Amino acid sequence: MKPVKFATLVAAVSLSAIGSAQAAVLYTAPYDFNHSLNGHFHCGILNIGKKAADVTVDIMDSSGAVVDTTGLFSLPAGATSNYNSSGTGADHCRFTVKGSAKSFRAGFFQEDGNGFLTVFVPAS
Protein backbone atom coordinates (compact mmCIF):
# COMPACT_ATOMS: atom_id res chain seq x y z
CA MET A 1 0.00 0.00 0.00
CA LYS A 2 1.38 3.41 -0.95
CA PRO A 3 1.83 5.97 1.88
CA VAL A 4 -0.61 8.41 0.27
CA LYS A 5 -3.37 5.82 0.14
CA PHE A 6 -2.66 4.77 3.74
CA ALA A 7 -2.94 8.41 4.89
CA THR A 8 -6.22 8.75 3.03
CA LEU A 9 -7.51 5.57 4.66
CA VAL A 10 -6.52 6.79 8.14
CA ALA A 11 -8.23 10.14 7.52
CA ALA A 12 -11.43 8.45 6.29
CA VAL A 13 -11.57 6.12 9.31
CA SER A 14 -10.95 9.05 11.67
CA LEU A 15 -13.73 11.11 10.11
CA SER A 16 -16.21 8.24 10.25
CA ALA A 17 -15.43 7.71 13.94
CA ILE A 18 -16.00 11.40 14.65
CA GLY A 19 -19.30 11.36 12.75
CA SER A 20 -20.65 8.36 14.66
CA ALA A 21 -20.08 10.10 18.01
CA GLN A 22 -22.26 13.07 17.12
CA ALA A 23 -25.44 13.79 19.00
CA ALA A 24 -28.97 13.91 17.65
CA VAL A 25 -31.57 16.25 19.12
CA LEU A 26 -35.30 15.53 19.25
CA TYR A 27 -37.97 18.05 20.26
CA THR A 28 -41.64 17.85 21.07
CA ALA A 29 -44.01 20.51 19.80
CA PRO A 30 -44.92 23.13 22.41
CA TYR A 31 -47.93 22.50 24.59
CA ASP A 32 -49.69 24.81 27.03
CA PHE A 33 -49.36 22.68 30.17
CA ASN A 34 -52.63 22.63 32.12
CA HIS A 35 -51.73 23.14 35.80
CA SER A 36 -55.42 23.04 36.76
CA LEU A 37 -55.39 19.23 36.42
CA ASN A 38 -52.93 18.96 39.35
CA GLY A 39 -50.87 16.63 37.20
CA HIS A 40 -47.33 16.51 35.95
CA PHE A 41 -45.47 17.38 32.77
CA HIS A 42 -43.46 14.31 31.69
CA CYS A 43 -40.68 13.86 29.13
CA GLY A 44 -40.22 10.18 28.34
CA ILE A 45 -37.67 8.39 26.17
CA LEU A 46 -37.18 4.75 25.07
CA ASN A 47 -33.90 3.37 23.73
CA ILE A 48 -34.81 0.87 20.98
CA GLY A 49 -31.15 0.54 19.97
CA LYS A 50 -28.91 -2.45 20.64
CA LYS A 51 -26.59 -0.72 23.12
CA ALA A 52 -26.66 1.83 25.92
CA ALA A 53 -26.49 5.48 24.90
CA ASP A 54 -25.82 8.79 26.61
CA VAL A 55 -28.95 10.92 26.91
CA THR A 56 -29.91 14.31 28.31
CA VAL A 57 -33.57 15.25 28.79
CA ASP A 58 -34.42 18.95 29.14
CA ILE A 59 -37.77 20.46 30.00
CA MET A 60 -38.00 23.80 28.20
CA ASP A 61 -40.16 26.91 28.43
CA SER A 62 -41.68 28.82 25.50
CA SER A 63 -38.56 31.01 25.14
CA GLY A 64 -36.32 27.93 24.81
CA ALA A 65 -34.79 28.24 28.28
CA VAL A 66 -34.21 25.06 30.29
CA VAL A 67 -36.69 24.81 33.18
CA ASP A 68 -35.39 21.45 34.42
CA THR A 69 -32.88 18.82 33.23
CA THR A 70 -31.78 15.28 33.93
CA GLY A 71 -28.19 16.03 33.09
CA LEU A 72 -26.24 13.44 31.12
CA PHE A 73 -27.04 9.80 31.91
CA SER A 74 -26.66 6.40 30.26
CA LEU A 75 -29.88 4.79 29.01
CA PRO A 76 -29.50 1.00 28.55
CA ALA A 77 -30.77 -0.71 25.39
CA GLY A 78 -34.47 -1.46 25.71
CA ALA A 79 -34.89 0.81 28.73
CA THR A 80 -37.08 3.84 29.28
CA SER A 81 -36.64 6.98 31.32
CA ASN A 82 -39.45 9.23 32.44
CA TYR A 83 -38.58 12.67 33.75
CA ASN A 84 -41.32 14.81 35.21
CA SER A 85 -41.68 18.36 36.35
CA SER A 86 -44.46 20.41 37.82
CA GLY A 87 -42.27 23.44 37.25
CA THR A 88 -43.75 26.70 36.08
CA GLY A 89 -43.25 27.47 32.43
CA ALA A 90 -42.89 23.88 31.16
CA ASP A 91 -43.72 23.99 27.45
CA HIS A 92 -41.85 21.26 25.55
CA CYS A 93 -39.13 18.60 25.82
CA ARG A 94 -35.69 18.37 24.25
CA PHE A 95 -33.90 15.01 24.05
CA THR A 96 -30.18 15.05 23.21
CA VAL A 97 -28.95 11.55 22.38
CA LYS A 98 -25.56 10.20 21.38
CA GLY A 99 -25.95 8.43 18.07
CA SER A 100 -28.86 8.16 15.67
CA ALA A 101 -32.28 9.54 16.55
CA LYS A 102 -33.69 6.40 14.88
CA SER A 103 -32.64 4.42 17.97
CA PHE A 104 -35.06 6.31 20.22
CA ARG A 105 -38.74 6.99 20.72
CA ALA A 106 -39.57 10.00 22.83
CA GLY A 107 -42.34 12.40 23.71
CA PHE A 108 -44.12 14.59 26.20
CA PHE A 109 -47.16 13.53 28.14
CA GLN A 110 -49.38 15.03 30.77
CA GLU A 111 -51.28 13.09 33.37
CA ASP A 112 -54.05 14.37 35.57
CA GLY A 113 -53.95 14.21 39.37
CA ASN A 114 -55.30 10.65 39.25
CA GLY A 115 -52.52 9.28 37.05
CA PHE A 116 -54.56 9.19 33.82
CA LEU A 117 -52.90 10.21 30.57
CA THR A 118 -54.56 13.33 29.15
CA VAL A 119 -52.13 14.45 26.39
CA PHE A 120 -49.29 12.87 24.41
CA VAL A 121 -47.01 14.79 22.01
CA PRO A 122 -44.35 12.75 20.15
CA ALA A 123 -40.83 14.09 19.61
CA SER A 124 -39.18 14.27 16.22
Backbone as CSV, one residue per row, in Angstrom:
resi,resn,N_x,N_y,N_z,CA_x,CA_y,CA_z,C_x,C_y,C_z
1,MET,0.852,-1.177,0.000,0.000,0.000,0.000,0.894,1.235,0.000
2,LYS,0.600,2.191,-0.863,1.384,3.415,-0.945,1.079,4.309,0.260
3,PRO,2.044,5.091,0.724,1.831,5.966,1.882,0.673,6.952,1.699
4,VAL,0.481,7.454,0.495,-0.608,8.413,0.270,-1.954,7.733,0.491
5,LYS,-2.108,6.535,-0.026,-3.369,5.820,0.144,-3.602,5.473,1.612
6,PHE,-2.533,5.094,2.325,-2.655,4.770,3.739,-3.116,6.001,4.525
7,ALA,-2.542,7.168,4.210,-2.938,8.406,4.888,-4.397,8.733,4.603
8,THR,-4.824,8.504,3.388,-6.216,8.747,3.027,-7.138,7.807,3.803
9,LEU,-6.730,6.542,3.911,-7.513,5.566,4.661,-7.625,5.956,6.134
10,VAL,-6.515,6.367,6.737,-6.518,6.788,8.140,-7.434,7.992,8.332
11,ALA,-7.375,8.953,7.424,-8.231,10.138,7.519,-9.706,9.756,7.391
12,ALA,-10.041,8.865,6.483,-11.426,8.445,6.291,-11.960,7.726,7.524
13,VAL,-11.164,6.840,8.105,-11.573,6.122,9.314,-11.747,7.100,10.468
14,SER,-10.861,8.055,10.603,-10.953,9.052,11.675,-12.213,9.882,11.536
15,LEU,-12.524,10.315,10.326,-13.729,11.113,10.109,-14.995,10.316,10.372
16,SER,-15.013,9.051,10.001,-16.209,8.245,10.251,-16.399,8.010,11.742
17,ALA,-15.323,7.883,12.489,-15.431,7.712,13.937,-15.953,8.975,14.589
18,ILE,-15.510,10.133,14.109,-16.001,11.399,14.648,-17.481,11.544,14.343
19,GLY,-17.905,11.224,13.136,-19.303,11.358,12.748,-20.222,10.475,13.557
20,SER,-19.782,9.271,13.929,-20.646,8.358,14.659,-20.828,8.778,16.112
21,ALA,-19.987,9.664,16.625,-20.084,10.097,18.010,-20.949,11.347,18.152
22,GLN,-21.468,11.852,17.065,-22.264,13.070,17.118,-23.598,12.817,17.798
23,ALA,-24.169,13.878,18.302,-25.443,13.788,19.002,-26.597,14.165,18.075
24,ALA,-27.731,13.545,18.323,-28.973,13.909,17.650,-29.861,14.605,18.676
25,VAL,-30.684,15.521,18.221,-31.574,16.249,19.124,-33.006,16.103,18.629
26,LEU,-33.880,15.682,19.532,-35.303,15.532,19.247,-36.074,16.539,20.096
27,TYR,-37.135,17.104,19.535,-37.971,18.051,20.258,-39.433,17.628,20.160
28,THR,-40.197,17.952,21.183,-41.645,17.852,21.068,-42.159,19.213,20.629
29,ALA,-43.358,19.235,20.093,-44.007,20.506,19.804,-44.389,21.158,21.132
30,PRO,-44.519,22.476,21.164,-44.917,23.127,22.409,-46.355,22.784,22.783
31,TYR,-46.591,22.782,24.070,-47.933,22.499,24.587,-48.161,23.366,25.809
32,ASP,-49.337,23.972,25.885,-49.693,24.808,27.031,-50.104,23.899,28.183
33,PHE,-49.149,23.596,29.045,-49.361,22.682,30.166,-50.495,23.177,31.050
34,ASN,-51.442,22.286,31.339,-52.627,22.631,32.123,-52.384,22.317,33.601
35,HIS,-51.987,23.332,34.368,-51.726,23.145,35.799,-52.998,22.872,36.587
36,SER,-54.159,23.219,36.028,-55.416,23.039,36.759,-55.769,21.571,36.981
37,LEU,-55.113,20.656,36.238,-55.389,19.230,36.416,-54.627,18.632,37.602
38,ASN,-53.762,19.433,38.241,-52.926,18.964,39.351,-52.074,17.768,38.938
39,GLY,-51.670,17.743,37.704,-50.871,16.631,37.199,-49.424,17.028,37.020
40,HIS,-48.737,16.266,36.185,-47.325,16.507,35.948,-47.032,16.542,34.464
41,PHE,-46.006,17.277,34.117,-45.465,17.376,32.766,-44.339,16.354,32.685
42,HIS,-44.445,15.380,31.796,-43.460,14.309,31.695,-42.753,14.350,30.339
43,CYS,-41.456,14.087,30.347,-40.682,13.865,29.132,-40.177,12.430,29.221
44,GLY,-40.606,11.584,28.299,-40.224,10.176,28.339,-39.448,9.774,27.102
45,ILE,-38.492,8.851,27.282,-37.667,8.386,26.166,-37.423,6.888,26.297
46,LEU,-37.424,6.190,25.166,-37.184,4.748,25.074,-36.007,4.518,24.131
47,ASN,-35.047,3.735,24.569,-33.901,3.371,23.733,-34.230,2.045,23.038
48,ILE,-34.521,2.100,21.729,-34.809,0.871,20.983,-33.560,0.344,20.280
49,GLY,-32.414,0.973,20.547,-31.153,0.540,19.965,-30.638,-0.735,20.623
50,LYS,-29.496,-1.194,20.157,-28.908,-2.447,20.639,-27.858,-2.244,21.727
51,LYS,-27.566,-0.974,22.063,-26.586,-0.723,23.121,-26.978,0.526,23.900
52,ALA,-26.396,0.661,25.080,-26.656,1.825,25.920,-26.200,3.096,25.202
53,ALA,-26.851,4.204,25.522,-26.485,5.476,24.896,-26.596,6.599,25.921
54,ASP,-25.763,7.610,25.749,-25.823,8.787,26.611,-26.978,9.676,26.176
55,VAL,-27.732,10.146,27.160,-28.946,10.921,26.907,-29.009,12.089,27.887
56,THR,-29.538,13.202,27.436,-29.909,14.313,28.312,-31.337,14.701,27.963
57,VAL,-32.176,14.832,28.983,-33.567,15.247,28.787,-33.730,16.620,29.431
58,ASP,-34.186,17.592,28.635,-34.417,18.950,29.139,-35.891,19.293,29.018
59,ILE,-36.428,19.892,30.050,-37.772,20.463,30.002,-37.588,21.949,29.753
60,MET,-38.220,22.435,28.688,-38.000,23.799,28.203,-39.239,24.672,28.397
61,ASP,-39.026,25.996,28.433,-40.160,26.911,28.435,-40.355,27.464,27.025
62,SER,-41.332,28.338,26.846,-41.681,28.817,25.505,-40.582,29.683,24.887
63,SER,-39.666,30.216,25.692,-38.563,31.009,25.135,-37.359,30.143,24.770
64,GLY,-37.421,28.844,25.101,-36.321,27.932,24.813,-35.345,27.771,25.968
65,ALA,-35.649,28.383,27.104,-34.786,28.240,28.283,-35.080,26.915,28.979
66,VAL,-34.048,26.316,29.564,-34.206,25.059,30.289,-34.839,25.335,31.646
67,VAL,-35.989,24.696,31.908,-36.691,24.812,33.179,-36.174,23.759,34.152
68,ASP,-35.874,22.573,33.619,-35.394,21.447,34.422,-34.623,20.499,33.506
69,THR,-33.686,19.736,34.044,-32.880,18.822,33.226,-32.490,17.579,34.023
70,THR,-32.279,16.503,33.299,-31.781,15.281,33.932,-30.270,15.324,34.060
71,GLY,-29.628,16.139,33.232,-28.185,16.034,33.092,-27.889,14.799,32.260
72,LEU,-26.648,14.577,31.956,-26.245,13.444,31.123,-26.344,12.136,31.906
73,PHE,-26.966,11.126,31.305,-27.044,9.796,31.912,-27.010,8.745,30.822
74,SER,-26.708,7.512,31.200,-26.664,6.400,30.257,-27.992,5.656,30.294
75,LEU,-28.616,5.506,29.125,-29.883,4.789,29.010,-29.608,3.435,28.357
76,PRO,-29.773,2.335,29.107,-29.496,1.005,28.550,-30.402,0.664,27.361
77,ALA,-29.953,-0.230,26.517,-30.766,-0.707,25.392,-32.063,-1.300,25.930
78,GLY,-33.177,-0.942,25.312,-34.475,-1.463,25.710,-35.084,-0.788,26.918
79,ALA,-34.405,0.163,27.508,-34.888,0.815,28.728,-35.595,2.133,28.417
80,THR,-36.399,2.558,29.376,-37.085,3.838,29.279,-36.662,4.733,30.433
81,SER,-36.837,6.019,30.250,-36.636,6.984,31.322,-37.754,7.995,31.235
82,ASN,-38.350,8.282,32.366,-39.449,9.231,32.435,-39.055,10.328,33.412
83,TYR,-38.991,11.537,32.924,-38.584,12.667,33.749,-39.768,13.604,33.865
84,ASN,-40.148,13.939,35.077,-41.316,14.806,35.213,-40.994,16.080,35.953
85,SER,-41.838,17.067,35.716,-41.678,18.360,36.354,-43.043,18.987,36.523
86,SER,-43.261,19.595,37.645,-44.463,20.411,37.823,-44.048,21.871,37.813
87,GLY,-42.854,22.100,37.278,-42.274,23.441,37.248,-43.061,24.410,36.387
88,THR,-43.061,25.638,36.803,-43.748,26.698,36.078,-43.037,26.964,34.762
89,GLY,-43.800,27.131,33.718,-43.247,27.474,32.427,-42.944,26.298,31.530
90,ALA,-43.143,25.059,31.999,-42.886,23.885,31.162,-43.723,23.982,29.897
91,ASP,-43.064,23.792,28.742,-43.721,23.994,27.452,-43.437,22.866,26.473
92,HIS,-42.214,22.346,26.458,-41.852,21.261,25.553,-40.603,20.548,26.050
93,CYS,-40.277,19.423,25.421,-39.132,18.603,25.819,-38.075,18.614,24.730
94,ARG,-36.821,18.532,25.173,-35.694,18.369,24.249,-34.908,17.139,24.715
95,PHE,-34.639,16.239,23.775,-33.898,15.012,24.050,-32.613,15.047,23.233
96,THR,-31.468,15.076,23.893,-30.175,15.047,23.209,-29.606,13.651,23.417
97,VAL,-29.375,12.950,22.319,-28.949,11.548,22.385,-27.662,11.364,21.592
98,LYS,-26.787,10.507,22.105,-25.555,10.200,21.383,-25.878,9.104,20.374
99,GLY,-25.646,9.394,19.114,-25.945,8.430,18.066,-27.133,8.860,17.241
100,SER,-27.755,7.910,16.591,-28.858,8.164,15.673,-30.181,8.342,16.399
101,ALA,-30.945,9.323,15.984,-32.279,9.541,16.546,-33.195,8.347,16.261
102,LYS,-32.875,7.560,15.234,-33.689,6.401,14.876,-33.671,5.328,15.960
103,SER,-32.732,5.403,16.884,-32.638,4.415,17.967,-33.480,4.785,19.188
104,PHE,-34.282,5.832,19.068,-35.057,6.311,20.219,-36.491,6.647,19.839
105,ARG,-37.370,6.490,20.803,-38.744,6.989,20.720,-38.913,7.877,21.935
106,ALA,-39.475,9.054,21.727,-39.571,9.999,22.834,-40.814,10.865,22.671
107,GLY,-41.220,11.494,23.767,-42.343,12.402,23.708,-42.648,13.027,25.056
108,PHE,-43.606,13.923,25.010,-44.119,14.594,26.202,-45.492,14.020,26.510
109,PHE,-45.793,13.843,27.781,-47.161,13.528,28.141,-47.539,14.192,29.443
110,GLN,-48.829,14.429,29.563,-49.378,15.031,30.774,-50.359,14.045,31.372
111,GLU,-50.285,13.911,32.671,-51.277,13.093,33.369,-52.034,13.989,34.330
112,ASP,-53.274,13.602,34.602,-54.049,14.367,35.571,-53.653,13.940,36.984
113,GLY,-54.279,14.513,37.981,-53.948,14.211,39.366,-54.229,12.781,39.778
114,ASN,-54.978,12.044,38.953,-55.305,10.647,39.249,-54.418,9.661,38.502
115,GLY,-53.432,10.159,37.770,-52.516,9.284,37.051,-52.992,8.880,35.665
116,PHE,-54.061,9.509,35.155,-54.563,9.194,33.822,-53.908,10.083,32.778
117,LEU,-53.503,9.479,31.667,-52.899,10.205,30.568,-53.952,11.116,29.921
118,THR,-53.623,12.398,29.787,-54.557,13.329,29.146,-54.056,13.857,27.816
119,VAL,-52.723,13.918,27.630,-52.134,14.445,26.393,-50.843,13.693,26.109
120,PHE,-50.590,13.391,24.828,-49.290,12.872,24.407,-48.841,13.622,23.168
121,VAL,-47.589,14.080,23.156,-47.011,14.791,22.013,-45.685,14.106,21.659
122,PRO,-45.598,13.441,20.501,-44.346,12.748,20.149,-43.231,13.728,19.780
123,ALA,-42.013,13.291,19.989,-40.834,14.090,19.611,-40.362,13.664,18.219
124,SER,-39.764,14.604,17.527,-39.176,14.274,16.222,-37.931,15.129,16.029
